[in-house]
Amino acid sequence: MAVGRTWSIALIGLEGSLIEVEADISAQLPAFVIIGLGDRSLREAEGRVKQAATNSGCRLSPHHITVNLSPASLPKYGSSFDLSIALACLAADGVVDRASVDRVVHLGELGLDGRLRPTPGILPAVLAAARAGRTVVMVPSGNVEEASLVPGIRVIGVASLRDAAIHHGASLEARDVTAIALPHESSPDVDTLDVGDIVGQADAVSALQVAAAGGHHLMMLGPPGAGKTMLAERLPGLLPDLTIEEALEATSVRSLAGEAIGGALRIRPSFEAPHHTATAAAIIGGGSGTIRPGAAARSAHGVLFLDEAPEFPRTVLDALRQPLEDRTITIHRANAVARFPGRFQLVLAANPCPCGHYGSLDGTCTCPPTAIRRYFGRLSGPLLDRVDIQLSIPRVSTAQLRSSARDSRPTSTELREQVINARDRARERLQGTPWTRNADVPGSWLRSAGAPASGATTVIDRALERGGLTMRGYDRVLRLAWTVSDLDGAARPDAGHVGRALFLRKGMTW
């Protein structure tokens, strides 16, 4: 018999490779063998494919079937190869048209009744197929809307293996089956949270706007109830909409994580707030078998908020240092390297001590100095050096509470407009460079074409000489100064902008 051939996609992180799926039927002892460096779920495809084909009325050949996934040296994970394996076997047996099957990329997991289940990672897989030059993909009915987000691709949705075989020319009568729908998952809309709700924290709201305008990381230190979590939750509402490229990347990560995508890209920045008991794999990504994105990757082009940051294990916090520097999350395995986007804004929040009352007027703190040192010891110097804005958040007084009228406080919509204008100025200034935000520009540009006005850096020059700033911190103050000047509409940072930036950088008192 001739070899049946079709195509599928192997995902490692967000990067996908086109896989040739071949099936051969030979006159040997009956067996079903899958070769090509597949994981356990792929090796278990034999049971799913055989039973699905039987229940679909197109039983596989009883002879020896060999399925090869090529290139054989590339690791392959997951159950999305089920449909391609089944159709390659049917093509080898002459049940479906071989040429028709060879023209289509097939993605989807089979149930034992022959129906196709919605599969995680359809969007990045279809994107990979488009980049490989393929124009037609077949996916489960529950993934049609998601797959259709990729332009230039013809998407064929099928509810069952029987429908797929009929599409490719099998002599079978159509049956009505209930397609398996993708479960709908609703997440809270962080854009409904308004900074106008925050009372008595004008400096913190201003710092939040600077962070949004320049893409800067932020840390807030203050007692419980001061408003740190409220501030962090309102940062996404100050960020502009994502571009098409950013939305595709962020939505692809969500798809790979198994979330319901629907028929629209996510154009608003996401917000992730993992618990302090989360492991490094939960934050960065990983897992046995398929490498899944963690909270940092899911917050791509959005906000990653670590509340009670000193409660996180130090190994987890230090694992963020590489993504903060490179803006790419790289996970190494013995036979594969997975990459996820690491372009997120990190927001850290901490109490002044384990009990949270250190420095309070009532003197109720009972934490010994060793406990406080141990508490903050998890926040390493190299990690904090990568956080541009470090701010103390005081308690709100009764006078502030009573004197702050709601109408006098700016809203998220008003501040977002200013953020968008500041980013437009930065983008225009950085035309012809690979950067679009102030947080992205390197120190070499900041000290040459992007140098502030003459004499503006005197205060940070002295801080560098006294050891109050590292060289990395010096550059980060300059980036902040550019963001402050963009919000003010100035052509170049002056001494006032640099002084304000230094306060934002060193305004946190321990």
C-alpha positions, 0 to 999 in steps of 0.5 A: 500500500502507498504511504499516507501523508499529512501535516501537523504542528509541534509547539515548543513554547510559542515556537511551532514547527511543521511536522510531516505525519506519515503512515505505512501499512505493511503485511507484518504482525498486527501492531500500531507503532508511533515513532518520532520522539513523542511524549507519553500523551502522543504514545497513547494516541494509539488507543484514542485513534483506534477507538475513535476510528471504529466508532466513526465507522472507518475502522483502521486496517488490522495490519501492521501500521507504522506512523512516523512524525518527521523530523524525528529528532524534534521533540513532540508534545501533546494530543493535538496530533490525533487527527493527523495520525488518524487521517494519515492512517486512513489515507494509507488504507485508501479510505480518504483521498491522499492528495486532499489529506496532504494539502491540509494541516490537521490539529485536534485531539480525538475522543473515544466516540470519534468527536474532536475536543478543543485543543490548547495552543491552536492559535500559535499552532495556526500562526506557525502553519501560516509562517511555514507557508501552509494555507489550509488548516483543519481544527475542532469546531470548538477552536474555529473562532480562535484559528480564524484570528490568523489572517490568510488561512482557510480554517475548516472546522469539523466536529468528528473524525467521521466529518473529517474523513467525509471532507477528504472523500470517504464514502460515508454518510454524514451523522449529526453529532454534538460538537464539543464546545470550548468552556467559557472562562470569564476573568475580572475586567481590571479596566473597570477599576478606576484610580479615582477611587484611591484617596490620599495617595496623589504621589503614588498615583503620579508614580503609577502614571510614570510607570505606565507611560514608560513601561517601568517596573515598580515596588511599593513599600507600606503598611497593610491597608495603605492601598498598595494592592488597589494601586497595582490593580489599577495600573492596567487601566492606565496602559494603552491598547496592545498593538496587533502584534502584541495582541497576537502574542499575548493571546497565543500565550493564553491559548497555550495555557488552555484558556478560552480565547473566542473570536477576538484578540485580547487588546487590553493588557492582562493582570496576573497576581499569583499567590506567594506560595507559587513555585518557580515553574508556576511563575516562570513556566515549565512542567513535565512533558509539555512546557506550559507558560507561567504567570510571567508569560501570561502577563505578557504586555501586561502587569505581573503583581507580586503582593507580599513579595518578601513572602515569595521564595528567594529562588522564585524572585531571582528567577525573574531577573533574566526575564526582566533584563532580556524581556524573554523567558527561556526554559531549558530542558535536556532535549528542548528550549522553550521561549515565551515573551517576557515583556511585562511590567513587574509590580512588587508590594511589601510590608515594612516588616513581617507583622506590617506595623514597623514604624507605626505611631502606635508602636505595636511592632514586635518583630526583632531586627533579625526577623526584619532582615530575614524578611527583606533578605529574599529581595536580592539587590540585583532584583531590586536594581532592576526595578525602576520606581521604588516608592514608600506608601504611607497610611492615609490620614483622617484629614486626607480622607475627609478633604479628598473630593471624588471630583477633584481626583483624576480618572483612569481615562484622563491619565491614560490619555496622558500616558498615550500622548507620552508614549507617542512622543517617545515613539516619535523620538525613537524612530529608526531605533529598535525601541519604542518605550523609555524603559527599553533604551540602552545606557549607550543611547541615554549617554549620547543621543538621549543625554539630558540638558547640560548640567541636569545630571549633577544630582545623580552624578554625585549619587553615583560617586557616593555609591548611592546608585549603581551604573544600572541604577544611573541609567534607570534614573535617566530613563525615568527622567525621559518619561517624566519629561514626556508627560510634561511635554518637554523636549529634553529632561532638565534638572527638575525632571532628573530630580523627580526621577531620582525621587521615584528611584530612591523614594522608598525608605526601609 
